[in-house]
């Protein structure tokens, strides 16, 4: 299919290039694939002045041409003349293949004149044309950075003239070192903006409810993300209200951060359109995006707006009424609450399972609810031993599906059976909640699979305090009436003593210990005042803030200062998230995690004073140095992530935003995890949907609740990306990523760079069921450390920081910004903050 015709004027630089194709002054035109040279067509002989003028015009045109290519937009502007000088004119005849799908490429092309077709193989010998390229379009940009197979075939439809740049020349000029890598943005669940206007639901006929249900069922995104039961659709229909939308009104605007409503068209129609980022197109982008429509019409029974509501992402397109229309509207809070009700139903079932454990009879309903939220699902296979007689025990299990044998001194004493459909459960190992005494029996799985809930003693103690202390608090008198308790699942039990569920802060203090909360670096440096610091320059930019390099005026010590806009924080309802980030940083004390020294507050900004890591981002380092595919580098950096995760998980912190952009190198080349914006202290499960779409796990997509097992999924994605240069489920649109994730890693293609052990490790981490991931299975983290891919890796030397890093970045001083490429124009727009008097930030400063 050809691109739609446009009435826009041809840009001047394209006209110049088209006019000078046959008389290129930069070099000879060469026939592609070893063909003969072709000279200029005869014509009037130009004077030296005219030749010089034409050469300058063409040079400027090439500069403008290359400036439209996104890859080259990430080069400093003073490098563009050098890039233009590297261009070689190259000619192809009609019907000639310029590049072929599957072949490794090392050349980049820009079409100066003529047309070419983009063809994609269906895997069975046939090709489908997905686009037509014309003057100004380009292909092969990825070949300049790394050696990987072409994703499409490009064949000349007419005689075409191109400009070519080879990877060898690109690297010879050191341009690959200077490409500024784009960071993928994370999305966060958020608490909402507080500005959502909810109207009373309107009455609906049976026919209208049917139309709403059918609209939900036809929504492809909803089908991927959630299970739409009749009950859920009925509830969504019940909370909807109607709104009139006049012709021409934009109901949704592309890029809008205030995504608070989901819409179903009752009457009328809407047009969906996206802004065009550029007047040119890339063949590689066409292939990546060929399944996603840029323009569409939504009519009666259609729906839109669901993705931004679920994942708190900016609106991806503008939706405008084509005529006077009416829509049903569902607000964010009701939308998410109804779709997540499955978790509440599940918790109710868990509480009923706990009711079958006599040892927990003294717990109140509220306390059992807290315990149920903290329990995690575990899966066991036939003949697997869950408990072993004589070994110390610290975990309590409730089996809700399967059959196990209880064996004492080698003799089977009893068989325990449970079935979720019959709502029967079998608790065992519960005495581990009281003492750490050796197990009195062995428990072995006899069914094909056994499903259970597990809770360790430390989690129980964190939530409620030691069980033996609860027994001591028994009151001798029964309460005369049932005290209020929420949520009340099943029959409400009489509460005979105060509820003992601890606060998050007290649990965190219990985990880390007050002595460990103060970081050794902070002790050594003493308290730092903001007035004693001076700014050096910019390190990086985020969605609502920046990270800058600062130094102490007297000591010369350097720091990274994360500066966040209060106005933006409040607009996006991220107050709690920012306070959580500080809370998490204060809990950590690891050589593999960026340290927090101080926090400050100002009239318009909040400030995190952090440990600097001036070796640069791992993402930029890999792209500039071409480390993709190196097992030596990947093992070292993965070792750092594993060590950081071990530290996080010991403190019950889930990180949730792993990606190369959030991994820094210090001046020695050692790895540090940074950006705790999405990290959270959790006992059991949490339900906030957040992270970077390329790294989303199935349980995150399904809003089913997630545990620290989520982090091990992201580790599998990272290993794949470091080895191949791309994440396994990569796609142009988040929904395409989510659909691929739900199909599983078995559908992903592993390139030759991922043979044997590394492929097996990635697959063992990317198990759809969280409890089946290698680091979550019985044996825990040792399963991963002992994996064949890490054979010969000295974990002790690594933890002691005595292992030599595979790469040492050049850092000339404590104020060297050379490994970072952020510029002032990258700074996010600041929103003015007006203090509402709520005092949400009063405890932020240290």
Protein Blocks (a to p, Z undefined) as FASTA:
>chain_A
ZZdddfbdcdfklmmmmmmmmmcckbccddeehiacddddddddddfklmmmmmmmmmmm
mmmmmmmpmklmmpcfklmmmmmmmpccddddehiafbdghiacfbdcddfbdcdddddd
ehiopacdfbdcdehiaehklmmmpccddfbdcddfbdcddddddfklmmmnommmmpcc
dddddddebjojolaccdddddddfklmmmmmmmmmmmmklmmmpccdfklmmmmmmmpc
cddddehiafbdghiablcbdcddfbdcdddddddfbfbdcfklmmmmmmpcfbdcddeh
iaehjlmmmnopacfbdcddfbdcddddddfklmmmmmmmmmmmmmmmmmmmmmmpmklm
mpcfklmmmmmmmpccddddehiafbdghiacfbdcddfbdcddddeehiafbdcdddfk
lopacdehklmmmmccdcfbdcddfbfbdcdddddfklmmmmnopfklmmmmpcfbdcfb
dcdddddehjadddfbdcfbdcfklmmmmmnopmlmpcfklmmnopadfklpccfbdfbd
cfkbccdddddfklopacddddddfklmmmnopmmmmmmmmmmmmmpccfkbccdfbdcd
dfkbccddddddfebpfklmmmmnopghpaklmmmmmmmmmmmmmmmmmnopafklacfk
lpccdfkopacdehjllgccdehjafbdcdjfklpcfklmnonopafklmmmmmmmmmmm
mmnopafkbcfbfklmmmmmmnopklpccdfklghjlmmmmmmmmgfblklpfklmghij
mlmmmpmklgoiafklmmnopaccfbdcddfbfkbcklpcbdfklpccddddddehlomm
mmmpZZ
